[in-house]
Amino acid sequence: MASAHIDAATRAELRQLWDRAFGDRFSDHDADHAYGGVHVLVRAGDRLVGHASAVPRRIRFGAQPWRTVAYVEAVATDPDRQGEGIGRRSMETLQAEIATRWPVAMLSTGRATAFYEALGWERWRGRSFTETSSGVVPDGEHGGLMVLRRELSVVPDLSVDVTCEDRPGDAW
Ligand SMILES: CC(C)(COP(=O)(O)OP(=O)(O)OC[C@H]1O[C@@H](n2cnc3c(N)ncnc32)[C@H](O)[C@@H]1OP(=O)(O)O)[C@@H](O)C(=O)NCCC(=O)NCCS
């Protein structure tokens, strides 16, 4: 479902889901980052129990020209329903949507690297940077950057520098 089709009531439900799943790790900026692309929503009865979205972002791999990739955001399963396969199914559906739109996807995760590896994602091995108004700055804290390549030739080397454009909140 496109972000434009998500109504205010569903947005409020989504924020509750994210706050439950991420706790105080989830900010208003993180919520904003989840919109502007395509969403997968999973309902159990009238309850929203799963979400994943992908938004277009400009990313530069090594010395390649800037390109638009899918950036996956706000993947969450209701804590009461975790471990039942909802997260995997949300991501499989989202990845099918991504495949029709973008040749490569990226995401940043703190704790769920193994969850994404099982879905075909690879860890980024190079350094990461952010292009800000005052220049390109290293992204110090990163270890959880991941990439999903439909064709390996799109991003042949995962050890080069990767740069994103700055945004409010976490750049990556
Ligand atoms: C990560 C998350 C979305 C997984 O959702 P889920 O519905 O519980 O996942 P599934 O039941 O589909 O699990 C799929 C597989 O991933 C594994 N897995 C689930 N969460 C994991 C995690 N945090 N780290 C590593 N592996 C994980 C499961 O064990 C399962 O493995 P199996 O297929 O071998 O049994 C969910 O735990 C969550 O909402 N966490 C809090 C928010 C968060 O961290 N989101 C991702 C940040 S980018």
Ligand as a Chemical Component Dictionary entry (heavy atoms), coordinates in Angstrom:
data_LIG
# 
_chem_comp.id                   LIG 
_chem_comp.type                 NON-POLYMER 
_chem_comp.pdbx_formal_charge   0 
_chem_comp.three_letter_code    LIG 
# 
loop_
_chem_comp_atom.comp_id 
_chem_comp_atom.atom_id 
_chem_comp_atom.alt_atom_id 
_chem_comp_atom.type_symbol 
_chem_comp_atom.charge 
_chem_comp_atom.model_Cartn_x 
_chem_comp_atom.model_Cartn_y 
_chem_comp_atom.model_Cartn_z 
_chem_comp_atom.pdbx_ordinal 
LIG C1  C1  C 0 12.658 -8.083  14.224 1  
LIG C2  C2  C 0 11.161 -8.399  14.215 2  
LIG C3  C3  C 0 10.455 -7.509  13.207 3  
LIG C4  C4  C 0 10.996 -9.868  13.822 4  
LIG O1  O1  O 0 9.592  -10.117 13.715 5  
LIG P1  P1  P 0 8.956  -11.563 14.024 6  
LIG O2  O2  O 0 7.574  -11.540 13.512 7  
LIG O3  O3  O 0 9.165  -11.906 15.457 8  
LIG O4  O4  O 0 9.909  -12.478 13.125 9  
LIG P2  P2  P 0 9.587  -13.955 12.579 10 
LIG O5  O5  O 0 8.710  -14.677 13.559 11 
LIG O6  O6  O 0 9.109  -13.837 11.191 12 
LIG O7  O7  O 0 11.035 -14.584 12.611 13 
LIG C5  C5  C 0 11.707 -14.948 11.434 14 
LIG C6  C6  C 0 13.062 -15.494 11.817 15 
LIG O8  O8  O 0 13.914 -14.433 12.293 16 
LIG C7  C7  C 0 14.381 -14.742 13.592 17 
LIG N1  N1  N 0 14.414 -13.501 14.343 18 
LIG C8  C8  C 0 13.345 -12.792 14.762 19 
LIG N2  N2  N 0 13.746 -11.674 15.387 20 
LIG C9  C9  C 0 15.091 -11.673 15.339 21 
LIG C10 C10 C 0 16.085 -10.783 15.814 22 
LIG N3  N3  N 0 15.794 -9.640  16.457 23 
LIG N4  N4  N 0 17.379 -11.104 15.593 24 
LIG C11 C11 C 0 17.704 -12.242 14.949 25 
LIG N5  N5  N 0 16.804 -13.132 14.480 26 
LIG C12 C12 C 0 15.521 -12.849 14.683 27 
LIG C13 C13 C 0 13.389 -15.727 14.150 28 
LIG O9  O9  O 0 13.999 -16.527 15.137 29 
LIG C14 C14 C 0 13.004 -16.516 12.932 30 
LIG O10 O10 O 0 13.988 -17.498 12.659 31 
LIG P3  P3  P 0 13.547 -18.977 12.137 32 
LIG O11 O11 O 0 12.864 -18.731 10.803 33 
LIG O12 O12 O 0 14.845 -19.684 12.032 34 
LIG O13 O13 O 0 12.622 -19.493 13.179 35 
LIG C15 C15 C 0 10.531 -8.248  15.623 36 
LIG O14 O14 O 0 11.300 -8.981  16.537 37 
LIG C16 C16 C 0 10.434 -6.807  16.116 38 
LIG O15 O15 O 0 9.455  -6.122  15.860 39 
LIG N6  N6  N 0 11.470 -6.370  16.867 40 
LIG C17 C17 C 0 11.488 -5.022  17.447 41 
LIG C18 C18 C 0 11.676 -3.974  16.375 42 
LIG C19 C19 C 0 12.921 -4.219  15.550 43 
LIG O16 O16 O 0 13.998 -4.459  16.073 44 
LIG N7  N7  N 0 12.741 -4.159  14.201 45 
LIG C20 C20 C 0 13.804 -4.342  13.246 46 
LIG C21 C21 C 0 14.750 -3.227  13.330 47 
LIG S1  S1  S 0 15.348 -2.675  11.783 48 
# 
loop_
_chem_comp_bond.comp_id 
_chem_comp_bond.atom_id_1 
_chem_comp_bond.atom_id_2 
_chem_comp_bond.value_order 
_chem_comp_bond.pdbx_ordinal 
LIG C1  C2  SING 1  
LIG C2  C3  SING 2  
LIG C2  C4  SING 3  
LIG C2  C15 SING 4  
LIG C4  O1  SING 5  
LIG O1  P1  SING 6  
LIG P1  O2  DOUB 7  
LIG P1  O3  SING 8  
LIG P1  O4  SING 9  
LIG O4  P2  SING 10 
LIG P2  O5  DOUB 11 
LIG P2  O6  SING 12 
LIG P2  O7  SING 13 
LIG O7  C5  SING 14 
LIG C5  C6  SING 15 
LIG C6  O8  SING 16 
LIG C6  C14 SING 17 
LIG O8  C7  SING 18 
LIG C7  N1  SING 19 
LIG C7  C13 SING 20 
LIG N1  C8  SING 21 
LIG N1  C12 SING 22 
LIG C8  N2  DOUB 23 
LIG N2  C9  SING 24 
LIG C9  C10 SING 25 
LIG C9  C12 DOUB 26 
LIG C10 N3  SING 27 
LIG C10 N4  DOUB 28 
LIG N4  C11 SING 29 
LIG C11 N5  DOUB 30 
LIG N5  C12 SING 31 
LIG C13 O9  SING 32 
LIG C13 C14 SING 33 
LIG C14 O10 SING 34 
LIG O10 P3  SING 35 
LIG P3  O11 DOUB 36 
LIG P3  O12 SING 37 
LIG P3  O13 SING 38 
LIG C15 O14 SING 39 
LIG C15 C16 SING 40 
LIG C16 O15 DOUB 41 
LIG C16 N6  SING 42 
LIG N6  C17 SING 43 
LIG C17 C18 SING 44 
LIG C18 C19 SING 45 
LIG C19 O16 DOUB 46 
LIG C19 N7  SING 47 
LIG N7  C20 SING 48 
LIG C20 C21 SING 49 
LIG C21 S1  SING 50 
# 
